[in-house]
Amino acid sequence: MLRTIFAVGAMALLGLFLLKFVFGIFGGLFALLFVLLGLAIKIALVGLVVYLVIRLVSPDTARRLRNRWGA
């Protein structure tokens, strides 16, 4: 009985150690992912603003861009 309790406790401590280790490594990767996601959103917003300006200034050019890359 006592041996089982110690075994369960040891496994729990080992699991906690492994979780801390894994999330310590992948924490940096998650941070990198969110930085790249933020950068992608900023680039998409700049592209949207440029497209809207082109659409207001030259609708024909905007139509050609939409036909080339869009739906």
N, C-alpha and C positions, 0 to 999 in steps of 0.2 A: 504494500500500500504506500509506504513512504517512498519507496524507489520509484513508483509510478508518478507520484506528486513531483519529485525532483526531476524526473524525465520530462514531464509536461512543462515545468518551469524552465528547464534548460532549453527546450525547443522554443518556448515563447521568447526567451532572451535572444536566442539565435535568430529567430524571425525578425525581431525588432532591429537587431544589428544589421541584418541583410536589407531590410526596408530602408534604413537610414543610409546605408551604403549605395543602394540602387538609386534612390531619389537624390542623393548627393551628386551622383554622376549625371543623371538625366535632368537634374534641375538646371544645369547650364544649357543643355540642349533645348529645354522648354523656353528658357529666356531668349536664346537665339531665335527660336521659332517665332516668338512674339515680337521681337525686334524686326525680323524680316516681314512679318505680317503687317506691322505698322508702316514699314517702308513701302510695301506693295499698295496699301490703301492710299498713302500720300501720292504715289505715282499715278494711281488710277484717278484720283481727284484732279490732279493737274491735267491729265489727258482729257478728262471730262470738260474742264474749263476751256482748254484749247479747242476742243471740238465745238463747244457752244459758241465760242467767239467766231470760229470759221463758219459755223452755220448762220450766224447773224450777218457776217460781212459778205460771205460768198456762198449762197445756198447750193449753187451748182457744184462747187468743189466739195461741199459736205455730202452731197448726193453721190458723187464719185467715190469718196472715201467709204461711205456706207455700203456701196455696191461692191467695192473691192474687199473690205474686211468684215463687214457686218452682215446682218440678215436682210 
